Every structure is written in C-alpha cells, then in structure tokens.
Amino acid sequence: MNLTEQKILTCSTELNPDSNQQEKMRQLMSHDVDVDHLISLPYREGMAGLLYKNLINRLEE
C-alpha cells in the first residue's frame, strides 16, 4: 500500500479544494507515484470522477 496515492486521493475529496489542498496535491504529485494504484484506488472507493476533476484542474494551471 502506497501512502502517497492515498494522500492524493484524500486531497481530491473536495469539490472545490482550497489553495492549501491544491498545493499539497501538487507537492504529492511531484513524488514517485504508482499510477496504477492511483487509478485503481478511487475506482474501488467510488471517487474516480472527483479525482479526475481535481487532477485535470491542476494540470490546467
């Protein structure tokens, strides 16, 4: 179990994350991330759409 992916998922639980959560997500994404785990975890938890929305918003900045 990789804690980084779980922390990224936790940061992405808000519909509109505040600047602190956005910065934390940005920092976490700069670490070595197991993308397969990052994708499978929110599907199991029913949060894939929310993770996608928040990651896409970070990429657009």
N, C-alpha and C positions, 0 to 999 in steps of 0.2 A: 504494500500500500504506500503510495507516494503522497506525502503531506502537501506538497506544492500544488498538485492538482485539486486537492480538497479545499485548500485555501482560495484558489482561483474561483472555484465553484461557489464558495461562501461569499466572496466579494461580489459575485454576479447575481445574488439573490434579490437585489433591489431592482424595481422597475426603472428608477432614475437614481443611480448611485451618485453620492455627493463626491466632491473633488478628492477627499481623503480616500474613499473607496476606489476611485478611479486611479489614483496614484499608486495605491497598494497593488491593484491589479496589474498596472504597468510594470511595477517592480517584480512582481511574481512571474510575469510572462518573460522577463529577461533571464530567468533561471533556466536550467535544463529541464524542460517539461516533457513528460511522456504523453505525447499527443493521443495515442490510442487510449490511454487511461482517461485523459481529459475528455475525450469524446464519449467513451462508454459510461463514465460515472453519471453525467447528467441524464442520459437516457434511462438508466436504472432508476434515478430519483425523480424522473418526470420533469426535468428542468432544462432540457436541451434548447428549447426556444429562447428562454431567458438568457442562457449562456451565449448563444449565438448573437442575440440582440446586443448584449453588452460588449462582446468581443469585436463585433463589427463597428460599433460606435468608437471603440478605442483605436481601431485601425484607420478610421477616417480622420482622426485628429492629427 
